[in-house]
Amino acid sequence: MSETENISRHSQLKYRLKTRICEDVFNAMPEEIQDFLLEMPQEEIKEAYLNVMLKIPWQQAASPVPPVDLRMAKRMLDRSHYAMNSVKEKVLRYMACQKHLGKNYGAVLLLAGAPGVGKTSIAASVAAAMGRPCVKISLAGVSDALFLRGVQTVFHNARPGRIVEALIRSKSFCPVILLDEIDKMGSSQEHGCPENVLLDLLDSDRSNFVDNYLNFPLDLSNVIFIATANSLSPLSPVLKDRLDIVELPSYNPKDKEHIVLGYIWPKLIREYQLDSLDKLHDPCNDFIVCTQSLELGDDAVGELIKLCPEEGVRDLERTCRLLCESVISTYYAEGILIRKIDANNLTKLLGPVFYQE
């Protein structure tokens, strides 16, 4: 198609819509979508529909898929997750095939495991290592297929589905979309089962996904889907067949000790700015000078692990966060600067802090 024809088509569209659509955006749209807009009946063209159309990242549709650096990916996974070598190896093989083939490879990964073992964070690390934005769609409690597929414009509650919204939020046609907790989906007799939408969406050919609101096919062939689940039993055999299941093991006490000392505690120390305790200075009392970091003793770690017997480490991180908050509160409420947490002061720090007038 020549540039002159493009300009005339764009001018024709502007005349019909009586609103300005950027010519660059119009030219970035696939030709079949340009035709769809030009042939659309005048009475069906609504401002809300056009707003959604213009939010879709058409100008990114022709952008090349970001390159994959496998060495950096391995470093990122090792830095963010302890152990789980078989899981990391599976993920890295998946990414290597993506890099080699330059397109979506194989079945969709399903990360299955107990709460708190790192399913969501692994997906986020994969997205970062592949240079793609990551968008999460929570499917827990979803029982309506229209949640993913969208509602047609003829209805008063018309809206695009979450897949289209994920493209808009990521501002990309090649994001990583995290389908979180697919084992907790329900089904609706009135609007259909969302699992059927997933079966269509997770098919090997994703170049013709039709959202009810847009009413034309979208090319999702460069989108990577990763799913998570706590249990495999609620999933149908047909859906399991479309998924490449990677089971994440639970953590034993030794693993939890490494995770607390090597991952959770250093992250919280930076987050709460406790890497240098002189940051706890009261503006009225400048005589306290201490450059050491808040230390967590081995005996305290053992007690924390006993207090949090869950399979994952979510409660463990929550309790460590409470300790950091309690150290800061104790300083400002009682004037006591705690430099080390051990089994002796652990119970007091986990209890209430009494503020006095």
Stockholm file with secondary structure:
# STOCKHOLM 1.0

chainA/1-357         MSETENISRHSQLKYRLKTRICEDVFNAMPEEIQDFLLEMPQEEIKEAYLNVMLKIPWQQAASPVPPVDLRMAKRMLDRSHYAMNSVKEKVLRYMACQKHLGKNYGAVLLLAGAPGVGKTSIAASVAAAMGRPCVKISLAGVSDALFLRGVQTVFHNARPGRIVEALIRSKSFCPVILLDEIDKMGSSQEHGCPENVLLDLLDSDRSNFVDNYLNFPLDLSNVIFIATANSLSPLSPVLKDRLDIVELPSYNPKDKEHIVLGYIWPKLIREYQLDSLDKLHDPCNDFIVCTQSLELGDDAVGELIKLCPEEGVRDLERTCRLLCESVISTYYAEGILIRKIDANNLTKLLGPVFYQE
#=GR chainA/1-357 SS CCHHHHHHHHHHHHHHHTSCCCHHHHHHSCHHHHHHHHHSCGGGCCHHHHHHHHHSCGGGTTSCCCCCCHHHHHHHHHHHCCSCHHHHHHHHHHHHHHHHHSSCCSSEEEEECSTTSSHHHHHHHHHHHTTCCEEEEECTTCCCTHHHHCBCTTSTTCBCCHHHHHHHHHTSSSCEEEEETGGGCCCBTTTBCHHHHHHHHTSSCCTTEECTTTCSEECCTTCEEEEEESCSTTSCHHHHHTEEEEECCCCCHHHHHHHIIIIIHHHHHHHTTCSSGGGGCBTTBTTCCCCCCCEECHHHHHHHHHHCCSSSSHHHHHHHHHHHHHHHHHHHHHCCCCCEECHHHHHHHHSCCCCCC
#=GC SS_cons         CCHHHHHHHHHHHHHHHTSCCCHHHHHHSCHHHHHHHHHSCGGGCCHHHHHHHHHSCGGGTTSCCCCCCHHHHHHHHHHHCCSCHHHHHHHHHHHHHHHHHSSCCSSEEEEECSTTSSHHHHHHHHHHHTTCCEEEEECTTCCCTHHHHCBCTTSTTCBCCHHHHHHHHHTSSSCEEEEETGGGCCCBTTTBCHHHHHHHHTSSCCTTEECTTTCSEECCTTCEEEEEESCSTTSCHHHHHTEEEEECCCCCHHHHHHHIIIIIHHHHHHHTTCSSGGGGCBTTBTTCCCCCCCEECHHHHHHHHHHCCSSSSHHHHHHHHHHHHHHHHHHHHHCCCCCEECHHHHHHHHSCCCCCC
//
